[in-house]
Amino acid sequence: MSLKRHFELMADYNRWMNGNLYQVAAELPAQVLKESRGAYFGSILGTFNHIMVGDIIWLRRFSRHSMGLKSLEAIEALPVIISLEQILYHDFAELREAREEIDGIIVEFAREATEEHFEVPLSCRNTRGVLSTRRFGFLVQHFFNHQTHHRGQVTTLLTQLGLDPGVTDLLALIPEVGDE
């Protein structure tokens, strides 16, 4: 399977999982979403915001790829990130709306990018300003892995509150051979 097809699957999985988790989290009162639960980013809302922060940071870096990707032009209009702990949206409904918008951009990005894009190195600075140059495809894989990692934390927090996030496995979206 090509990297392109893999990343298209990951983009679909990202949107599907975010939709599921936000739907389950919407059952909770705003105060419960904001309560510190001992997670790395404190609360459910804090963790959802961190995923968004990470996505914006990486998508902004990706938008500067030398080969140019039209699907990422809208990223420049998103909030400026100043901290990995930044709460971009205090209101869950606003966060959910922004999440849906970003997930659409991610799906379009995965559809537009080519195998050639993934082979070209991307130079970017981390949040401490350290410059590195790495193969774009590996950075895109990290981007999707970061989302999955923190969604797992949200899943745990929701489960601890007695909510069932349902199936979370990527396997649910992997097509059977012949159905691809």
N, C-alpha and C positions, 0 to 999 in steps of 0.2 A: 504494500500500500504506500502511496506517495505521502510526503509530508503535507501537501495541500489537502488531500482527502482527510488525513488525520486531523488537521487543524479545523477543517469544516465540521467534522464530527464533534470536536471539542467545543467549538463555538455553539453548536446546537445543544450540546450537553449543558454548557454554561447557562444558556438562556432557559432551558427546561428546568434545571435545578434551582436557579434563582427564582423562577416563577413559582415552583413548588414551595420553597422555603419562605418566600415572602407571603404566600397565601396562608401558610400555617401560622407564621408570626403575626399576621393581621388579626388573628383571633385574640391576641393579648392586648390588655390595656396599655396605653402609652407609658405609664409609669413603670410597668413590669419590663417593657422593652428597654428602658433607660437604667434600670437597677443594675448595679455592679454585681456580677455573678462569679467573680474571681477568674474570669477568662483573661487572656493576654491583653485584649483591648476592652476589658471591663464588662460591658453589657452586650446584649444582642444587638442593639442599635449601634454601639461602638464598633462591633465586629463587622456588621454590614457596611458601616461607613469606611472602615479600613479596607475592605475589599474594593470598594469604590475608589478610594484614594490610590491604592495600588494599580487598579485598572487605568486610571487617568494618567498616572506617572508613566506607565509602560506604553500606553497608546500615544501619549505625547512624544515619547522617544521614537516609537515606531513611525509616527507621522513625519519624522525628519529623515527617514530612510532615503538614501541617495536615489533610489529608483522611483520614489514618489508613489503614493497610494491615495487616490481621490477619496476613497471611503473614509479616510481619517482626517479630512479637512475640517470637519465639524468639531474635532477635539480641541482646537484652539479656543473655542468659545466656552469650554467647561471651566469650572473653578480652578484657580491657581492653588497648587498644593504647597503648604508650608511645613507640614509635619505628617508623619505616618500615623499619628494618633488624631489627626484633624477630624472634627465632626463637621462634615459638609452640610448635612441635613439633620436638623433636630426633630423635624416632623416626619414621621414614618411614611405618610402618604406621598410627600414630596420626594423622599428617598426612593420609594418604590417606582415612582414615575421616572425619575432620573435613571434608575437601574434598567428599566425597560428600554429607555432611549439608548443607553450605552450598550446594552446587549444587542440591540439592532445594529449598532455600528460595528460591533465585534463580528457579528454574522456576516455583514457586508465586507468587512476587512478580510475575513477568511475566504470568502468567495472570490474577491478581487486578486489577492496575492497569488503569485505563481511559484513554481518550484525554483525558478531562477531567483526570485526575491529571497527565498530562504537560504540560498547559498552565499549571498553577498554579505560581507561583514557590516555590522552596524557599530559605530562609535558613539558612546554616550557617557554621561557622567552619572554616578550614583548620587544618592541624597547627601552625601558628604563632599561631593564635588570631584571624586576620583574618576578619572577618565579610563575607560576600557574599550576594547574593540573585540567583539565576539560575533560568531556566525549568527545571523538573524534568526534562522530556524530554531537554534537552541534557546534564544531569548524568548521566542514565541512559546516554546514548550514550557519555559519557566513561568511565563505569564499565566498560562492555563493551570499549571501546577499550583501556583500561589492561590488562585481562586478556590481550587478544590480543597486545599489544606484548610483555609479559613472557613469555608462552608461546612467542613467537617466539625469545626468548633461550634458553629451555629447549630448544627444538627444535634450535637451533644447538649447544648444549653436548652434547646426546645424539648428534647427528650426528658431532661431533668425536670422540666415543668409539666410533664405528663402529656405532651403533645406528640403526635406521631407524624414525622416528616415523610413517611412512606419510603418507597424504593429510592435509594440514592446511588446505586451502582451505575457506572458508565455502561455496563453490559446491557442495561435496559434500552439503550439507543443504538447499540451495535447491530447492524442488520445481518440477517442470515445470509450466507453465501447464496447468490442467485437473486436476492432481493435488493442488492446494492444499486 
